Amino acid sequence: MHHFWGLRQGSNLILSEEEARHARSVLRINDGDPVRVLDGLGSAWDGPIRFVGKREAVVADAVELPNYGTVSGHLHLYLAPTKNADRTEWLLEKAVEMGIHAVTLLECARSERKHLKHDRLVRVMQAACKQSQKGLLPVLNGPIPFNQAVAQCTESRKAIAALVEGSKSSFLPSELRTSPDHSWAVFIGPEGDFTPAEVDEAQRAGFDLVHLGPHRLRTETAGLYAVAAFAQRSENV
């Protein structure tokens, strides 16, 4: 069954002009065909599509499928965007497919990119939700300054992944396995890594210093590594 995004109004789902056009002109869906609509709030809705004029479509009196594609636990990824915007988009796409709950973009001392097209990133995440059949669209925040992100972080377990010579750090997958039911925040830095001052600030705020194994990883690889480790933190999730 084809998946679309829609704005919920009671038991009716209103498709955007772009989604309606895609349904009619690209997928060749006919008026009255059954479709599945995601509301971004956690549910999917099944019902027949009705085209209204040339640019609109609605699914009326739809049947709700609550907790559609729910991802257990809670992972909030804090990420410094890469210089190449395509790599950030790639990471967000794969992170949504694997399972994530929120993303906050960071402005760090060594950040090479501080501005991104927020609407485009949301569309990438929406497409990933449709691909992986998830009703909940992860929240996308920022970019915000590093110190603001540290101060606002409310997850019960907080980790910052960084290479700090001479400092003791824990292996992130091991930490995730010891606390699989906790809410998690993981900070991933820019291509030049976090500065020692940023790491110190995070640790003073209660963050654990973690590493991602013996190899130096690109920002987008490190982010996906963290998401994959979270997804595999327990056999029971």
N, C-alpha and C positions, 0 to 999 in steps of 0.2 A: 504494500500500500504506500502511495506517495505521501511524504511528509511536507508540511508547510508551517510557516510562522503566522500567527494571527493575534489580533488584539481581542481579548475576551470582553464581551458585554453580556452578562448573565450567562445563558447557555448558548449564546451565539458567538461565533468567532469571525472577526472581520479580517480578511486578508489584505495586505498592503497592495498597492498598485503593481509593484514589482512582482510580488508573489502571484497575483492574479494573472498577470501577463505571462509569467513563466508557465503556469498551469494550463492556460488556454493555448498559447502560441508555440511553446516548446514541447511540453509533454502531451499536448493534444487531448487533454482531459475534457470530457463532455459534461454538459450540465446534468446534474443528478448523480454523477459517479461518486462512489465513496472515497473519502480522503481522511487523512489523520493530520490534525493541526496541533502544534505545540504552542503553549501560552507563555513559556519562559519562566513560569512560576512553579513548575514541578509536575504539571498534568499534561496529558495528551487528550484530544477530543476527536471522536469519530462521528462522521455524518456525511450526508451528501452535499457536494459543493453546488452552489447556485451562483451563476454569473449575473451581475447587475450592470448592464451597459457593457462598454468595452474595456473599462478599467478597474472594475471592482468585482469582488466575489465574497460570498459569505457562506458559512456552514452554520445552519440554524438548528436549534434543538439538538445539539450534539451530545453524545454520551461521553461522560468523563472517565478517563483512565488515570486515577490518581497515582502519585509517586512513580511516574513513568521513567524507567531507566535510572532510578535513584542510585547515587553513589554513596556508599556508607562512609561514616566518619566526617571529618572536616579538614580540608587542606587549603590554606591561603598562601599562595605563592607571591612573594614580593620580588620583583624583577627589574633590573636596570636594562632598559631597551638596548638592543644592539645597534651599532652604527648603520648596518644594513637592515632596513625596515622589513625586508622579506623574511629575514631570519626570525625576527620577533613574531611575525604573523605565522610562520611555520610552527614555532613553539606553541603559540596559543592554540592553534588548530589541533596539534597532537595532544596537548595537555587536556583539552576539553574531551577529546575522544577517549583518553585513558581514564579521566575522572578527576575533576578539580572543582572547588566550590567558590573561590574568589581569587582575583588577581589584582595586585596593586603595582603600578609602574613607579619606579624609583628615580629620583634625581640624585646622583651621587657625585662625589668630588671628581671622579675620573670618568663620569658619563660622557660619551661622545654623541649621544642623541637625547634630547630632552623634549622633542615635540613629535607627536605621532597623530595620525588621523584616527581619532577615537571612533567615529562612525564606521570606518573601514574595519577596524579591529573587531568591533561588535558583530559586523556582518560575517567576518571570518569565523567567529565563535558560534554564531547562529548556524552557519553551514555545517560546522563540526557537530553541533547538537543533532541536526537532522541526520547526518551521516551515521552517528553512533547511537541514535534513537534515545535521546535524553530530553526530558521535559523541562529541566531546570537550566536556565542560562546563568552561568557563573557571573558574579558581579565583577565589573571592570572599573577600577579606580585609577586616578592619577593622570599624568605623573605628579608626584608630590616629593618634597625634599626628604632626604634620608632621615634626618632627625625628627621630622614630623611623623614619618611612618613608624619609627621606633617608639615614639611616645604614644601613638594611637593603637599600637598592636595589642589586642586583647586575648589572643589565643592562649590556651593553658600551657602549651609547650612551644617555645620559640627558639629557632635555630638560625645561625648565620654561617653560611658556607664561605670559608676564606682560607687562603694559604698564608699563614703567619709564622714566619721562621722562629723557632724556639718556643712556640706556644703549643700546649697540649690540646688536641682536639679529639672529638669522638667521631666514629663512623656513623654517618646519618642513617643508613638502613638498619643498623643495630639499635640505634636510639628509637626509631620508629617501631621496631618490633617489640621493644620493651614497654611502649605506651601506645598500643594500637587504637585505643578508644578515646584518646585525648584529642582535642582540637589542636591542629598544628599550623604554625607559621614558619615558612622557610624563606630566608633572604638569599637571593642570588645576585652577585655583583656585576659590574660592567666588565668589559674585556680586559681592563687594567686591574681588576679586582678591587675590593674595598681597601681603603687606606687603613693603616694601623689605628688612626684616631677613630674611624668609623667602627671598627671592630671593638675597640675599647668602650666606646659609647654604648654599643649594643650589649656587651657583656655586663656593663654596669646596670643596664636596664633588665637584666635577668635572662639574656639570651645565652644559649649554649653554643660554643664554637664547634663546628662540625667540618668534616672533610668528606669527599666523595670518592675516595680511593687514591691510588698512587699516581694517577695520571692527571696532567693539566688539561682541563676541558674548556671548550668554548662556552660562552654564556648560555646559548640556546641548548647546548648539549647538557650542561650542568642543570638547567631548569628541567629538562625532560627526565634526566636521571632522578631528580628529586621526586617528580611526579610518579615515575615508575616504582621507585622504592616505597612510596606511600601506598600505591596500589597493591603491592606485594607484602605489606607489613604483617599480615596475618592470614592464615588459611581459612579463618572463619568469617571473613568480611566479604 
